[in-house]
Amino acid sequence: MERFRKCWIASTADNNLTLHGFRRFKTTHLLNLRLLEHEIANMDHTIYQVGLSQGLSPSPTDRLGLNHVKRDTEVPNINDSINQSFILKLPDKNSTDEALAAFNNIMTMETFSLIDDEKLSSMHGDLSLYEVYKTRLLRVDLGTRSRTDPFQRWFHRYLREFRYWKLSRKSQSNDEGLGSFSGHHRWSYQNTILIAEVIGRVTTAALTAVFLVTPLAILSHESSKNVQLIVVSVCILILSFLVSLFLKVSSFEMMAVSAAYAAVLSVFVSNAPAKF
């Protein structure tokens, strides 16, 4: 009854964090995959050793490197090892691939900390404040984070740390911890994903404006072509470095950004009067 009550409250909440936040169970998934990997590796080893014991010549190119594979001193007979029972124990390849693909899909989903949602935190009374802070939940209503910029993730992490620090001080003066499980409690939330995204966009816009206005201001008062070339070169190098470091862009996108920025600055240089 108590479990249903908690699930009902979480499924009818007014906040998206509570509605669409699910625990990731990363360690459990990894442990399951590692055990499956170990089982398949042992069976794979048996298959290779039995195959090598047949004395068949590898292919001319030997792409698998069979000539360099370490051979066991004692190899079971092929009839005793490769039989119907062994074949039935072979894990289904499709299920193994699906498990890996499902875990990859889980790890690319957007996450937030359980500490961001006080209501969900109160439903896990068996967790300490630090465990709540370290527990990651999935936002199943959002897209993947494959294109999330690195500095947005830094903001996300610092916001989690700040909330943990704030709630740590609050819990020291409150014996009830993060709040009691009651309908009259005013729950606090911190949508760190949205906050980090807004800060990231504002920061990107501000840096873009700086890298456009600064060389324009310098070049408008400088008529020496040598100085102009130095200013343009330095600005292009700095911008390229910052984009590659703080933004998640491909090599082609990096080249396109640098080329577009260089084209804009070249207009400033061509319009400035020449003076050597």
C-alpha positions in Angstrom: 0.0 0.0 0.0 2.8 2.4 0.9 4.7 1.6 -2.3 1.6 2.3 -4.4 1.0 5.5 -2.5 4.5 6.8 -3.4 4.2 5.7 -7.0 0.8 7.4 -7.3 2.2 10.6 -5.9 5.2 10.5 -8.2 3.0 9.7 -11.3 0.6 12.6 -10.6 3.0 15.3 -9.6 3.0 18.8 -11.1 6.7 18.9 -11.6 8.5 17.4 -14.6 11.4 16.2 -12.5 9.1 14.0 -10.4 7.0 12.9 -13.3 9.7 11.9 -15.7 12.6 11.1 -13.4 13.6 7.4 -13.1 16.6 5.9 -11.5 19.4 4.7 -13.8 20.8 1.7 -11.9 24.1 2.1 -13.8 26.1 -0.3 -11.6 23.4 -3.0 -11.8 23.3 -2.8 -15.6 27.0 -2.9 -15.9 27.3 -5.9 -13.5 24.8 -7.8 -15.6 26.7 -7.0 -18.8 30.0 -7.9 -17.2 28.7 -11.3 -16.0 27.3 -12.0 -19.5 30.6 -10.9 -21.1 32.5 -13.2 -18.8 30.3 -16.2 -19.6 30.5 -15.6 -23.4 34.3 -15.1 -23.1 34.8 -18.5 -21.5 32.7 -20.2 -24.2 34.5 -18.2 -26.9 37.8 -19.4 -25.5 36.7 -23.0 -25.6 35.5 -22.6 -29.3 38.9 -21.1 -30.3 41.0 -23.7 -28.6 39.0 -26.6 -30.0 39.2 -25.0 -33.5 43.0 -24.5 -33.2 43.5 -28.1 -32.1 42.1 -29.3 -35.5 45.4 -28.2 -37.1 43.7 -26.4 -40.0 45.8 -23.7 -41.8 44.6 -20.1 -41.2 43.6 -17.9 -44.1 46.5 -16.3 -46.1 46.0 -12.8 -44.6 45.2 -14.3 -41.1 43.0 -11.3 -40.1 42.2 -13.0 -36.8 45.8 -13.5 -35.9 45.3 -17.2 -35.3 49.0 -18.0 -35.9 49.8 -15.9 -32.8 47.0 -17.2 -30.5 48.2 -18.8 -27.3 47.2 -22.5 -27.3 46.3 -24.4 -24.2 48.3 -27.5 -23.3 45.3 -29.6 -22.7 42.3 -29.2 -25.1 39.2 -31.3 -24.6 38.0 -33.5 -27.4 35.8 -31.8 -29.9 33.0 -34.3 -29.3 33.1 -33.7 -25.6 33.1 -29.9 -25.7 31.2 -28.9 -28.9 28.0 -30.8 -28.4 24.2 -30.1 -28.3 24.4 -29.1 -24.6 27.2 -26.6 -25.3 25.2 -25.1 -28.2 22.1 -24.7 -26.1 24.1 -22.8 -23.5 25.3 -20.3 -26.0 23.6 -16.9 -25.2 21.3 -15.6 -27.8 23.4 -13.1 -29.9 20.4 -10.9 -30.5 19.6 -10.6 -26.8 23.3 -9.8 -26.0 23.4 -7.1 -28.7 20.1 -5.7 -27.6 21.3 -5.5 -24.0 24.4 -3.5 -25.1 22.3 -1.2 -27.3 19.8 -0.6 -24.6 22.6 0.3 -22.1 24.1 2.6 -24.7 20.7 4.3 -25.1 20.4 4.7 -21.3 23.8 6.2 -20.9 23.1 8.9 -23.6 19.9 10.0 -22.0 19.8 13.3 -20.1 20.3 12.9 -16.3 19.9 14.9 -13.2 20.6 14.3 -9.5 18.1 12.9 -7.1 18.9 15.8 -4.9 17.4 18.2 -7.4 13.9 16.9 -6.6 13.0 17.0 -2.9 9.8 15.1 -3.3 11.5 12.1 -4.9 14.3 12.4 -2.4 11.8 12.1 0.5 10.5 8.8 -1.1 13.9 7.2 -0.7 14.3 7.5 3.1 16.9 4.7 3.1 19.4 6.9 1.3 21.7 9.4 3.1 22.0 13.0 1.8 25.3 12.1 0.0 23.8 9.0 -1.6 20.9 11.2 -2.8 23.4 13.6 -4.2 25.3 10.9 -6.1 22.1 9.1 -7.4 21.4 9.9 -11.0 17.9 9.9 -12.5 17.0 9.8 -16.2 14.8 12.4 -17.8 12.7 10.2 -20.1 10.8 13.2 -21.5 14.0 14.8 -23.0 16.3 14.0 -25.8 19.8 12.6 -25.6 22.7 14.6 -24.3 25.0 13.5 -27.1 25.2 17.2 -28.3 25.4 18.8 -24.9 28.4 21.1 -24.7 31.1 20.4 -22.1 30.8 23.7 -20.4 27.1 23.1 -19.9 27.9 19.9 -18.1 30.3 21.9 -15.9 27.5 24.3 -15.0 25.3 21.3 -14.4 27.8 19.8 -12.0 28.5 23.0 -10.1 24.7 23.6 -9.7 24.4 20.1 -8.2 27.3 20.7 -5.9 25.8 24.0 -4.8 22.5 22.4 -4.0 24.2 19.7 -2.1 26.1 22.3 -0.1 22.9 24.2 0.6 20.9 21.2 1.7 23.8 19.9 3.8 23.6 23.1 5.8 19.9 22.9 6.0 19.9 19.3 7.2 22.3 20.2 10.0 19.7 22.6 11.4 16.7 20.3 10.6 16.4 16.9 12.3 13.9 15.8 9.7 16.5 15.9 6.9 15.1 16.7 3.4 11.6 17.0 4.5 8.8 14.8 5.8 6.6 12.9 3.4 3.4 14.9 3.7 0.9 16.5 1.4 1.2 19.9 3.0 5.0 20.2 2.5 6.2 22.7 -0.1 8.7 20.7 -2.1 11.8 22.5 -3.6 13.1 21.7 -7.0 16.2 22.7 -9.1 15.9 22.1 -12.8 19.7 22.1 -13.3 19.3 20.9 -16.9 17.3 24.0 -17.9 19.4 26.3 -15.9 22.6 25.0 -17.3 21.2 25.2 -20.8 20.1 28.8 -20.4 23.5 29.8 -18.9 25.3 28.0 -21.7 23.3 29.8 -24.4 23.8 33.2 -22.8 27.5 32.6 -22.3 27.9 31.5 -25.9 26.0 34.6 -27.2 28.1 36.8 -25.0 31.4 35.3 -26.2 30.3 35.5 -29.8 29.5 39.2 -29.3 32.9 39.8 -27.6 34.8 38.2 -30.5 32.9 40.2 -33.0 33.0 43.6 -31.3 36.5 43.5 -29.9 38.4 43.1 -33.3 36.0 45.6 -34.9 36.8 48.2 -32.2 40.6 47.5 -32.5 40.7 47.5 -36.3 38.6 50.6 -36.6 41.3 52.6 -34.9 44.3 50.8 -36.4 45.4 51.5 -40.0 48.6 49.4 -40.0 48.1 46.3 -42.1 50.7 44.4 -40.0 48.8 45.1 -36.8 45.5 44.2 -38.5 46.8 40.9 -39.6 48.2 40.1 -36.1 44.8 41.0 -34.5 42.9 38.9 -36.9 45.2 35.9 -36.6 45.1 36.1 -32.8 41.3 36.3 -32.7 40.9 33.4 -35.0 43.3 31.2 -33.0 41.7 32.1 -29.7 38.1 31.5 -31.0 39.1 28.2 -32.6 40.7 27.0 -29.4 37.7 28.0 -27.3 35.2 26.5 -29.6 37.0 23.2 -29.8 37.4 23.2 -26.0 34.0 24.3 -24.8 31.6 23.3 -27.6 30.9 19.7 -28.8 31.5 20.2 -32.5 32.9 17.9 -35.1 36.1 18.6 -37.1 34.1 19.8 -40.1 32.0 22.1 -37.9 35.2 23.4 -36.3 36.6 24.2 -39.7 33.4 25.9 -40.8 33.3 28.1 -37.7 36.9 29.2 -38.1 36.5 29.9 -41.8 33.3 31.9 -41.3 34.9 33.9 -38.5 38.0 34.5 -40.7 35.7 35.7 -43.5 34.0 38.2 -41.2 37.2 39.6 -40.0 38.6 39.8 -43.5 35.8 42.3 -44.3 37.0 44.5 -41.4 40.5 44.4 -42.8 39.6 45.1 -46.4 37.5 48.1 -45.4 40.2 49.6 -43.2 42.6 52.2 -44.7 46.0 50.8 -45.4 49.0 52.3 -43.6 52.4 50.5 -43.3 
